[in-house]
Amino acid sequence: EPPVDRLTKTLKQNGYEDCWRLTNPECIDERAMTCAYQTRIDYIWKRGTLKHGWTIEECRIFPTQDATDHHGVLITLS
């Protein structure tokens, strides 16, 4: 089945932001591929501002060494 982007477009239209893209704006999409279709399927989304002075320190995507067919996405808040 070919990849589609309806869900991610809908999330963006409804005010959600891709935390990885927010913290890695300089990265090209090829560095974020997480599936066999050379696209990204693993995300952490946020909507609105973080509460009580929290900030996103880091958001990164990492391989899971065949533990699952998805990549891990780690977000560090402070």
LUMLUMNU-716578 format. One record per residue (C-alpha): residue number from 0; residue in one letter; chain; x, y, z. Coordinates in nm, 2 decimals, m for minus. Layout:
N
{NUM, a, A, {X, Y, Z}} ...
***
This chain:
78
{0, e, A, {0.00, 0.00, 0.00}} {1, p, A, {0.15, 0.34, m0.10}} {2, p, A, {0.21, 0.60, 0.17}} {3, v, A, {m0.05, 0.88, 0.22}} {4, d, A, {m0.03, 1.19, 0.43}} {5, r, A, {m0.39, 1.27, 0.51}} {6, l, A, {m0.34, 1.22, 0.88}} {7, t, A, {m0.04, 1.44, 0.92}} {8, k, A, {m0.20, 1.71, 0.71}} {9, t, A, {m0.51, 1.70, 0.92}} {10, l, A, {m0.31, 1.72, 1.24}} {11, k, A, {m0.12, 2.03, 1.11}} {12, q, A, {m0.45, 2.19, 1.00}} {13, n, A, {m0.58, 2.14, 1.35}} {14, g, A, {m0.29, 2.32, 1.52}} {15, y, A, {m0.07, 2.02, 1.61}} {16, e, A, {0.31, 2.07, 1.57}} {17, d, A, {0.57, 1.80, 1.50}} {18, c, A, {0.81, 1.81, 1.79}} {19, w, A, {1.09, 1.66, 1.60}} {20, r, A, {1.06, 1.91, 1.32}} {21, l, A, {1.04, 2.20, 1.58}} {22, t, A, {1.37, 2.10, 1.74}} {23, n, A, {1.55, 1.99, 1.41}} {24, p, A, {1.44, 2.25, 1.15}} {25, e, A, {1.77, 2.22, 0.97}} {26, c, A, {1.75, 1.85, 0.91}} {27, i, A, {1.65, 1.73, 0.57}} {28, d, A, {1.36, 1.48, 0.55}} {29, e, A, {1.59, 1.20, 0.43}} {30, r, A, {1.75, 1.19, 0.78}} {31, a, A, {1.40, 1.13, 0.93}} {32, m, A, {1.29, 0.83, 0.73}} {33, t, A, {1.14, 0.56, 0.95}} {34, c, A, {0.98, 0.32, 0.72}} {35, a, A, {1.03, 0.11, 0.41}} {36, y, A, {0.86, 0.38, 0.19}} {37, q, A, {1.14, 0.63, 0.28}} {38, t, A, {0.89, 0.84, 0.47}} {39, r, A, {0.85, 0.91, 0.84}} {40, i, A, {0.57, 0.74, 1.04}} {41, d, A, {0.69, 0.80, 1.40}} {42, y, A, {0.60, 1.13, 1.56}} {43, i, A, {0.54, 1.31, 1.88}} {44, w, A, {0.29, 1.59, 1.83}} {45, k, A, {0.20, 1.88, 2.06}} {46, r, A, {m0.08, 2.14, 2.03}} {47, g, A, {m0.05, 2.49, 2.19}} {48, t, A, {0.21, 2.60, 2.43}} {49, l, A, {0.36, 2.39, 2.70}} {50, k, A, {0.23, 2.46, 3.05}} {51, h, A, {0.42, 2.60, 3.35}} {52, g, A, {0.73, 2.71, 3.17}} {53, w, A, {0.82, 2.37, 3.03}} {54, t, A, {1.04, 2.37, 2.72}} {55, i, A, {1.14, 2.10, 2.47}} {56, e, A, {1.51, 2.04, 2.51}} {57, e, A, {1.55, 1.77, 2.25}} {58, c, A, {1.34, 1.54, 2.03}} {59, r, A, {1.52, 1.27, 1.84}} {60, i, A, {1.44, 0.96, 1.63}} {61, f, A, {1.64, 0.64, 1.68}} {62, p, A, {1.64, 0.29, 1.55}} {63, t, A, {1.50, 0.01, 1.76}} {64, q, A, {1.73, m0.27, 1.63}} {65, d, A, {1.45, m0.49, 1.50}} {66, a, A, {1.25, m0.48, 1.83}} {67, t, A, {0.96, m0.33, 1.63}} {68, d, A, {0.89, m0.21, 1.28}} {69, h, A, {0.88, 0.14, 1.41}} {70, h, A, {1.16, 0.38, 1.52}} {71, g, A, {1.17, 0.52, 1.87}} {72, v, A, {1.10, 0.89, 1.92}} {73, l, A, {1.24, 1.05, 2.24}} {74, i, A, {1.14, 1.39, 2.37}} {75, t, A, {1.32, 1.56, 2.66}} {76, l, A, {1.13, 1.83, 2.84}} {77, s, A, {1.27, 2.07, 3.10}} 
***
